[in-house]
Amino acid sequence: MKKEKILTEFARVINSDRYQYTESDVFLMESMENKEAVFDMYFRKTEDGGFAVVSGIQEVINLIEILNKTSEEEKRMYFSKLIKEPLLVNYLSTLKFTGDIYAMRDGEIVYPNEPVLTIKAPLIQAKIIETPILNILNMQLAIATKASRITRAANPIPVTSFGSRRAHGFDSAVSGTKASIIGGCVSHSNLVTEYKYEVPSVGTMSHSYIQTFGVGKVAEKKAFNAFIKHRKDKELNSLILLIDTYNTIEIGIKNAIEAFKENNINDDYNGIYGIRIDSGDLAYLSKKCRKSLDEAGLKKAKIFLTNSLNESLIKSLKEQDAKVDLFGVGDAIAVSKSNPCFGGVYKIVEIDENPVIKLSEDVIKISNPGFKEVYRIYDSDQQAYADLITLVKNDEDKDALLCNEKLLLRDEKYEFKTSLLEEGTYTYKRLTRTYVKNGHINEEEYDQLFDVVKSREYYLNSLKNFSEERKRLENPHKYKVDLSKDLLKLKYDLIKKIKQEIGN
């Protein structure tokens, strides 16, 4: 029997598309490998026309860590089996990343066309990590952003993420769960995510657990009693009983109340106890169950609602005054069902300090040239007012911003007719951070990315600085994302140059 090949961590670096290595061979033959390239990763739109939440920067930096620590022998083992050009194999086998990586941190709120991550590196180094970067960021941005929508819909009721079984493979389950926490979920169910990021996992019980004790009312009661008996004194003492296996009202809630009382679980219990409903009319059933629990003196019993929930269903349940203490959401977050492809792109914007641009018949696909960074501007009330994308060098608006001088911001059509910010009336924050410089990882910034709870706190605190109109799920108010005057001029000068060539 032919055995499956075992992959090492370096496989993450070459989890790529063939064309990136085909092009790298051309670059090598043309002696272009040391040209300094700048690539931006960004997205063009979101599901609701609003913002996204950054997640995945830690895994991108880990790619660089893997690339630089993997031995020449191991790299050669992979490349010699995949690439037929000996010179390219030799080059890649000794390759280390020597460039820079700039990015917004995990938990940052980001808008379309803003560089989430920028690579500045020798051409082949920047080229071959395109697909691995997009593979990581497209998935995690989609999940963190979907989690943000769902948790905003549920607020102030907390949401737990438990979609590992619906996720698309191992990394999707682990990293996706992490992204859902950054996007606002208070808890999760994935063991490996707990191991890697030290965020405790939680769980209730399954229908199959109840069915292993038999069929019907007596069997369900026996399952509840056994669960409480063996779990009530555990360190993670959460006693949530699943009550819809047979009949929620006529069997489940009655069995749950009896089991709690027989095992001396009441409002004096030191842990969490309650019920989960996973099917049926959740609003109606939760009200009936709340009434039964209260009448039994179990007023602190929690009600946990699940069953293919998303932001629309959660909003409806709240409007119906469903009695709920916690929402559990699985596949709507894990696979971001209503927005299955996030659509982030990785575009070259500069080569050897010469800005480049991509034009298209679709205006949305026209890229912004040059080596850039992003600033968030706040008004006197510390509300997020606008984002400004500037050139890193030689940018008058950036200079004015850094000196807190008078600043002109244009509207989304870039017509010079909107906001004039007077000197001293605003504050700002640089969203673009330096994670890798000359191939060396900024350990202080990198280490922060492993604290997923702090990334969630950062996101939630940032969210407070946005108006309610910009946070709503349907038709959010437009947020101003402006190109600096010099960046705008650079863009239109390049467009004009190409149009003149077409005209000739």
C-alpha positions as CSV (number, residue, x, y, z in Angstrom):
1,M,0.0,0.0,0.0
2,K,1.3,3.4,-0.9
3,K,1.6,5.6,2.1
4,E,0.6,9.2,2.3
5,K,3.6,11.6,2.4
6,I,4.1,13.3,5.7
7,L,4.3,17.1,5.4
8,T,6.5,19.3,7.6
9,E,5.7,22.8,8.6
10,F,7.6,24.1,5.4
11,A,4.6,22.8,3.4
12,R,2.7,25.9,4.6
13,V,5.2,28.1,2.9
14,I,4.8,26.3,-0.5
15,N,1.1,25.9,-0.2
16,S,1.0,27.9,-3.4
17,D,0.0,28.1,-7.0
18,R,2.3,27.0,-9.7
19,Y,2.4,30.3,-11.6
20,Q,4.3,32.0,-8.7
21,Y,7.2,29.6,-9.2
22,T,6.9,29.8,-13.0
23,E,7.3,33.6,-12.9
24,S,10.1,33.3,-10.3
25,D,12.0,31.2,-12.8
26,V,11.7,34.0,-15.4
27,F,12.7,36.6,-12.8
28,L,15.8,34.5,-12.0
29,M,16.7,34.1,-15.7
30,E,16.3,37.8,-16.2
31,S,18.4,38.6,-13.1
32,M,15.4,40.4,-11.6
33,E,15.4,38.4,-8.3
34,N,16.9,41.3,-6.3
35,K,14.5,44.0,-7.5
36,E,12.7,45.4,-4.5
37,A,8.9,44.8,-4.8
38,V,6.1,46.1,-2.7
39,F,2.8,44.1,-2.6
40,D,-0.4,45.1,-0.8
41,M,-3.0,42.6,0.5
42,Y,-6.4,44.2,0.7
43,F,-10.1,43.5,-0.1
44,R,-12.5,45.4,-2.4
45,K,-15.9,45.0,-0.6
46,T,-17.7,43.4,2.4
47,E,-21.0,41.6,2.7
48,D,-22.8,44.6,4.2
49,G,-20.8,47.5,2.7
50,G,-19.2,48.2,6.0
51,F,-16.0,47.2,7.7
52,A,-14.1,43.9,8.2
53,V,-12.1,42.7,11.3
54,V,-8.5,41.7,10.8
55,S,-7.3,38.2,11.8
56,G,-4.5,36.0,10.6
57,I,-1.4,38.3,10.9
58,Q,0.1,35.9,13.4
59,E,0.0,33.0,11.0
60,V,1.5,35.1,8.2
61,I,4.4,36.1,10.4
62,N,4.8,32.4,11.3
63,L,5.3,31.7,7.5
64,I,8.4,33.9,7.7
65,E,9.6,32.1,10.8
66,I,9.2,28.8,9.1
67,L,10.9,29.9,5.9
68,N,13.9,31.3,7.7
69,K,14.4,28.4,10.1
70,T,13.9,25.5,7.6
71,S,17.2,23.9,6.6
72,E,18.5,24.0,3.0
73,E,18.3,20.2,3.0
74,E,14.6,20.2,3.8
75,K,13.8,22.9,1.3
76,R,15.7,21.1,-1.4
77,M,13.8,17.9,-0.6
78,Y,10.5,19.7,-1.5
79,F,11.7,21.8,-4.4
80,S,13.6,19.1,-6.2
81,K,10.3,17.0,-6.4
82,L,8.2,20.0,-7.6
83,I,10.4,22.1,-9.8
84,K,12.4,21.0,-12.9
85,E,14.7,24.0,-13.3
86,P,18.0,23.2,-11.4
87,L,19.0,26.9,-11.0
88,L,15.6,27.8,-9.5
89,V,15.8,24.8,-7.1
90,N,19.3,25.9,-6.0
91,Y,18.1,29.5,-5.5
92,L,15.0,28.5,-3.6
93,S,16.8,26.0,-1.4
94,T,19.0,28.6,0.1
95,L,16.3,31.4,0.2
96,K,15.5,33.2,3.3
97,F,13.1,36.2,3.7
98,T,15.1,39.4,4.1
99,G,12.4,41.9,3.6
100,D,9.8,43.8,5.6
101,I,6.2,43.1,6.6
102,Y,3.8,45.9,7.6
103,A,0.3,45.1,8.7
104,M,-2.7,46.1,10.8
105,R,-2.9,44.0,14.0
106,D,-5.4,41.2,14.6
107,G,-8.6,42.8,15.9
108,E,-8.2,46.0,13.8
109,I,-11.3,47.4,12.1
110,V,-10.5,47.8,8.4
111,Y,-12.3,49.1,5.3
112,P,-12.2,48.2,1.6
113,N,-9.0,49.1,-0.4
114,E,-6.9,49.7,2.7
115,P,-3.7,47.7,2.8
116,V,-4.3,45.1,5.5
117,L,-0.7,43.8,5.0
118,T,2.2,45.1,2.9
119,I,5.2,43.1,1.8
120,K,8.4,44.9,0.9
121,A,11.0,42.5,-0.2
122,P,13.2,41.2,-3.1
123,L,10.9,40.2,-5.9
124,I,10.9,36.4,-5.7
125,Q,10.6,36.4,-1.9
126,A,7.5,38.6,-2.2
127,K,6.1,36.6,-5.1
128,I,6.2,33.0,-3.7
129,I,4.3,33.8,-0.5
130,E,1.3,35.3,-2.3
131,T,-1.0,32.3,-2.1
132,P,-0.1,31.3,1.4
133,I,-0.8,34.8,2.6
134,L,-4.1,35.0,0.8
135,N,-5.1,31.5,2.0
136,I,-4.6,32.6,5.6
137,L,-6.1,36.1,5.5
138,N,-9.1,35.5,3.2
139,M,-10.4,32.7,5.5
140,Q,-9.7,34.5,8.8
141,L,-10.9,37.9,7.7
142,A,-14.2,36.3,6.5
143,I,-14.7,34.5,9.8
144,A,-13.7,37.3,12.1
145,T,-16.0,39.7,10.1
146,K,-18.9,37.3,10.2
147,A,-18.4,36.8,13.9
148,S,-18.5,40.6,14.3
149,R,-21.8,40.8,12.5
150,I,-23.3,38.0,14.6
151,T,-22.1,39.3,17.9
152,R,-23.2,42.8,17.1
153,A,-26.7,41.4,16.3
154,A,-26.7,39.4,19.5
155,N,-25.4,42.2,21.8
156,P,-25.7,42.3,24.8
157,I,-26.3,38.5,24.8
158,P,-23.0,36.7,24.4
159,V,-22.2,34.2,21.6
160,T,-20.2,31.1,21.7
161,S,-18.5,29.7,18.5
162,F,-18.8,25.9,17.9
163,G,-18.5,25.4,14.2
164,S,-15.4,23.2,14.1
165,R,-17.3,20.2,12.6
166,R,-18.4,22.3,9.7
167,A,-15.1,24.0,9.1
168,H,-13.1,23.2,6.0
169,G,-10.3,21.2,7.5
170,F,-7.9,21.3,10.4
171,D,-6.5,24.9,10.0
172,S,-10.0,26.2,9.2
173,A,-11.3,24.8,12.5
174,V,-8.4,25.9,14.7
175,S,-7.6,29.3,13.1
176,G,-11.2,29.9,12.3
177,T,-12.2,29.5,15.9
178,K,-9.5,31.9,16.9
179,A,-10.8,34.4,14.3
180,S,-14.3,34.1,15.7
181,I,-13.0,35.0,19.2
182,I,-11.3,38.0,17.8
183,G,-14.5,38.9,16.1
184,G,-16.4,39.1,19.4
185,C,-17.4,35.5,20.5
186,V,-17.0,35.1,24.2
187,S,-16.3,31.4,24.1
188,H,-15.6,28.4,21.8
189,S,-15.6,24.6,21.7
190,N,-12.3,23.7,19.9
191,L,-9.7,21.8,22.0
192,V,-6.7,22.7,19.7
193,T,-7.6,26.4,19.8
194,E,-7.5,26.1,23.6
195,Y,-4.2,24.4,23.5
196,K,-2.6,26.9,21.1
197,Y,-4.0,30.1,22.4
198,E,-5.0,29.2,26.0
199,V,-8.6,30.3,25.7
200,P,-10.7,27.7,27.5
201,S,-13.1,25.6,25.4
202,V,-16.6,24.9,26.5
203,G,-19.3,22.3,25.6
204,T,-22.7,21.0,26.6
205,M,-23.9,17.6,25.4
206,S,-25.1,15.9,22.2
207,H,-28.3,14.1,21.2
208,S,-26.2,11.0,20.8
209,Y,-25.1,11.2,24.4
210,I,-28.8,11.0,25.5
211,Q,-29.6,8.3,23.0
212,T,-26.9,6.0,24.4
213,F,-29.0,5.7,27.5
214,G,-32.0,4.4,25.5
215,V,-35.1,5.9,24.0
216,G,-37.8,8.1,25.6
217,K,-38.5,10.0,28.8
218,V,-36.9,7.5,31.3
219,A,-33.7,7.2,29.3
220,E,-33.3,10.9,28.9
221,K,-33.8,11.4,32.6
222,K,-31.1,8.8,33.3
223,A,-28.7,10.6,30.9
224,F,-29.3,13.9,32.7
225,N,-28.7,12.4,36.1
226,A,-25.5,10.7,35.1
227,F,-24.2,13.9,33.5
228,I,-24.9,16.0,36.6
229,K,-23.6,13.4,39.0
230,H,-20.2,13.1,37.3
231,R,-19.8,16.7,36.1
232,K,-21.1,18.9,38.9
233,D,-17.9,18.9,40.9
234,K,-15.5,19.2,38.0
235,E,-13.2,22.3,37.5
236,L,-15.2,23.3,34.4
237,N,-18.6,22.8,36.2
238,S,-21.0,23.8,33.5
239,L,-24.2,21.7,33.6
240,I,-26.1,22.6,30.4
241,L,-28.7,19.9,29.5
242,L,-29.9,19.4,25.9
243,I,-33.7,19.1,26.2
244,D,-35.0,18.7,22.6
245,T,-34.1,15.1,21.8
246,Y,-37.7,13.8,22.2
247,N,-40.0,16.6,23.2
248,T,-38.9,19.9,24.6
249,I,-41.9,20.9,26.6
250,E,-43.6,17.6,27.5
251,I,-40.4,15.6,28.3
252,G,-37.1,17.6,28.1
253,I,-37.8,20.6,30.4
254,K,-39.6,18.4,32.9
255,N,-36.7,15.9,33.0
256,A,-34.2,18.7,33.4
257,I,-36.0,20.3,36.3
258,E,-36.4,17.0,38.1
259,A,-32.7,16.1,37.5
260,F,-31.5,19.4,38.8
261,K,-33.6,19.1,42.0
262,E,-32.7,15.4,42.6
263,N,-29.0,16.3,42.4
264,N,-29.3,19.4,44.6
265,I,-28.6,21.8,41.7
266,N,-30.3,25.1,42.4
267,D,-29.5,28.8,42.5
268,D,-26.9,28.2,45.2
269,Y,-24.9,26.1,42.8
270,N,-21.4,27.5,42.4
271,G,-21.2,26.7,38.7
272,I,-23.3,27.3,35.6
273,Y,-26.4,25.3,35.0
274,G,-29.3,25.4,32.6
275,I,-30.7,24.0,29.4
276,R,-30.0,24.1,25.6
277,I,-32.7,24.1,22.9
278,D,-31.5,23.1,19.4
279,S,-34.7,22.8,17.4
280,G,-38.2,24.0,17.0
281,D,-39.7,27.5,17.6
282,L,-36.9,28.8,19.7
283,A,-38.6,32.0,20.8
284,Y,-41.8,30.2,21.9
285,L,-39.9,27.3,23.5
286,S,-37.5,29.5,25.4
287,K,-40.4,31.5,26.9
288,K,-42.2,28.3,28.0
289,C,-39.0,26.9,29.5
290,R,-38.1,30.1,31.3
291,K,-41.5,30.1,32.9
292,S,-41.1,26.5,34.0
293,L,-37.6,27.1,35.4
294,D,-38.7,30.2,37.3
295,E,-41.7,28.4,38.7
296,A,-39.5,25.6,39.9
297,G,-37.3,28.2,41.7
298,L,-34.4,27.8,39.2
299,K,-34.2,31.5,38.3
300,K,-30.5,31.4,37.7
301,A,-30.7,28.5,35.2
302,K,-29.3,29.6,31.8
303,I,-31.0,29.1,28.5
304,F,-28.7,28.4,25.6
305,L,-30.2,28.6,22.1
306,T,-28.6,26.9,19.1
307,N,-29.9,25.6,15.7
308,S,-28.2,27.0,12.6
309,L,-28.4,30.6,13.9
310,N,-27.1,33.6,12.0
311,E,-27.4,37.4,12.5
312,S,-30.9,37.5,10.9
313,L,-32.3,34.7,13.1
314,I,-30.7,36.2,16.2
315,K,-32.2,39.6,15.4
316,S,-35.6,37.9,15.0
317,L,-35.4,36.0,18.2
318,K,-34.6,39.2,20.1
319,E,-37.5,41.0,18.5
320,Q,-39.7,38.1,19.6
321,D,-38.4,38.6,23.2
322,A,-36.9,35.1,23.3
323,K,-35.6,34.1,26.7
324,V,-31.9,33.5,26.1
325,D,-28.7,33.9,28.0
326,L,-26.3,32.6,25.4
327,F,-26.4,32.0,21.6
328,G,-24.4,29.2,20.1
329,V,-23.4,29.7,16.4
330,G,-21.7,27.1,14.3
331,D,-21.6,26.9,10.5
332,A,-22.7,30.5,9.9
333,I,-19.4,31.6,11.5
334,A,-17.2,28.6,10.7
335,V,-17.8,28.8,6.9
336,S,-19.2,32.3,6.8
337,K,-22.1,30.9,4.8
338,S,-23.6,34.1,3.3
339,N,-20.2,35.4,2.2
340,P,-18.3,32.2,1.2
341,C,-15.4,34.0,-0.5
342,F,-13.9,37.1,1.1
343,G,-12.1,38.2,-2.1
344,G,-8.9,39.6,-0.7
345,V,-6.2,40.3,-3.3
346,Y,-2.4,40.6,-3.4
347,K,-1.2,43.3,-5.8
348,I,2.2,44.7,-6.7
349,V,2.2,48.5,-6.2
350,E,5.9,49.3,-6.5
351,I,9.1,47.9,-8.1
352,D,12.5,49.4,-7.3
353,E,10.8,52.4,-5.9
354,N,8.8,53.0,-9.1
355,P,5.0,52.9,-8.5
356,V,2.9,50.6,-10.6
357,I,-0.8,50.4,-11.2
358,K,-3.4,47.9,-12.5
359,L,-6.2,49.3,-14.6
360,S,-9.4,47.5,-15.4
361,E,-12.8,48.1,-17.1
362,D,-14.2,47.4,-13.6
363,V,-13.4,50.5,-11.6
364,I,-13.4,48.5,-8.4
365,K,-10.4,46.6,-9.7
366,I,-8.1,49.6,-10.3
367,S,-5.3,49.4,-7.7
368,N,-3.8,52.2,-5.7
369,P,-0.1,52.5,-6.5
370,G,2.9,53.1,-4.3
371,F,4.3,52.2,-0.9
372,K,1.5,53.2,1.5
373,E,0.3,53.2,5.1
374,V,-3.0,53.9,6.8
375,Y,-4.0,56.4,9.5
376,R,-7.3,56.6,11.4
377,I,-8.5,60.1,12.3
378,Y,-10.7,60.8,15.3
379,D,-12.8,63.9,16.0
380,S,-12.8,65.9,19.2
381,D,-15.2,63.3,20.7
382,Q,-12.8,60.5,19.9
383,Q,-15.2,59.1,17.3
384,A,-13.6,57.6,14.2
385,Y,-14.0,60.2,11.6
386,A,-12.1,59.0,8.5
387,D,-9.2,56.9,7.4
388,L,-6.4,58.4,5.4
389,I,-4.2,56.2,3.1
390,T,-0.9,58.0,2.5
391,L,2.4,57.4,0.8
392,V,5.1,56.4,3.2
393,K,7.5,59.0,1.8
394,N,7.0,62.5,0.3
395,D,3.4,62.9,1.3
396,E,2.1,66.4,2.3
397,D,-1.1,65.2,3.9
398,K,0.8,62.8,6.0
399,D,3.2,65.5,7.1
400,A,0.2,67.8,8.0
401,L,-1.4,64.9,9.9
402,L,1.6,64.1,11.9
403,C,2.0,67.8,12.9
404,N,-1.8,68.0,13.6
405,E,-2.1,70.9,11.1
406,K,-5.0,71.9,8.9
407,L,-6.1,68.9,6.8
408,L,-8.4,68.6,3.8
409,L,-10.3,65.3,3.3
410,R,-12.1,64.5,0.1
411,D,-15.4,62.5,-0.2
412,E,-15.5,59.0,-1.6
413,K,-15.5,60.3,-5.2
414,Y,-12.4,62.3,-4.4
415,E,-13.9,65.6,-5.2
416,F,-12.3,68.5,-3.3
417,K,-15.4,69.7,-1.5
418,T,-15.8,68.0,1.9
419,S,-14.0,68.1,5.2
420,L,-11.6,70.7,6.3
421,L,-10.1,69.7,9.7
422,E,-8.7,72.6,11.5
423,E,-5.4,72.5,13.4
424,G,-5.7,70.8,16.8
425,T,-9.3,69.6,16.3
426,Y,-8.5,66.0,15.7
427,T,-6.2,63.1,16.8
428,Y,-4.9,60.2,14.8
429,K,-3.6,56.6,15.1
430,R,-1.2,54.8,12.7
431,L,-2.9,51.5,11.9
432,T,0.0,50.1,9.9
433,R,2.5,48.3,12.2
434,T,6.0,46.9,11.5
435,Y,6.1,43.1,12.1
436,V,9.2,42.1,10.2
437,K,12.2,44.3,9.3
438,N,15.1,43.1,7.1
439,G,13.9,39.5,7.7
440,H,13.9,39.9,11.5
441,I,10.6,39.5,13.4
442,N,9.6,42.2,15.8
443,E,9.1,39.8,18.7
444,E,7.2,42.3,20.9
445,E,4.5,42.9,18.2
446,Y,4.5,39.2,17.2
447,D,4.0,37.9,20.8
448,Q,0.9,40.2,21.2
449,L,-0.8,38.3,18.4
450,F,-0.9,35.1,20.5
451,D,-3.1,36.8,23.1
452,V,-6.4,36.2,21.4
453,V,-8.5,37.7,24.2
454,K,-6.6,40.9,24.1
455,S,-7.1,41.0,20.3
456,R,-10.8,40.7,20.9
457,E,-10.7,43.4,23.6
458,Y,-8.8,45.6,21.1
459,Y,-11.5,45.1,18.5
460,L,-14.4,45.7,21.0
461,N,-12.7,48.9,22.3
462,S,-12.1,50.1,18.7
463,L,-15.8,49.4,17.9
464,K,-16.8,51.9,20.6
465,N,-15.2,54.7,18.6
466,F,-17.5,54.2,15.7
467,S,-21.0,55.7,15.5
468,E,-24.1,53.4,15.8
469,E,-25.0,54.3,12.2
470,R,-21.7,52.9,11.0
471,K,-22.0,49.8,13.1
472,R,-25.5,48.7,12.0
473,L,-25.8,45.6,10.0
474,E,-28.1,46.9,7.3
475,N,-27.2,49.9,5.2
476,P,-24.4,51.2,7.5
477,H,-23.5,54.9,7.0
478,K,-20.6,55.4,4.6
479,Y,-17.2,55.8,6.3
480,K,-14.7,58.1,4.6
481,V,-11.6,56.4,3.4
482,D,-9.5,59.0,1.7
483,L,-6.4,58.9,-0.5
484,S,-3.9,61.6,0.3
485,K,-3.5,64.4,-2.2
486,D,-0.1,63.1,-3.3
487,L,-1.3,59.5,-3.6
488,L,-4.3,60.6,-5.6
489,K,-2.1,62.6,-7.9
490,L,0.2,59.6,-8.4
491,K,-2.7,57.4,-9.2
492,Y,-4.2,59.7,-11.8
493,D,-0.9,60.5,-13.3
494,L,-0.3,56.8,-14.0
495,I,-3.8,56.4,-15.4
496,K,-3.2,59.4,-17.6
497,K,0.1,58.0,-18.9
498,I,-1.5,54.7,-19.8
499,K,-4.5,56.4,-21.5
500,Q,-2.1,58.6,-23.5
501,E,-0.3,55.5,-24.7
502,I,-3.6,54.0,-25.8
503,G,-4.5,57.2,-27.6
504,N,-1.2,57.0,-29.5
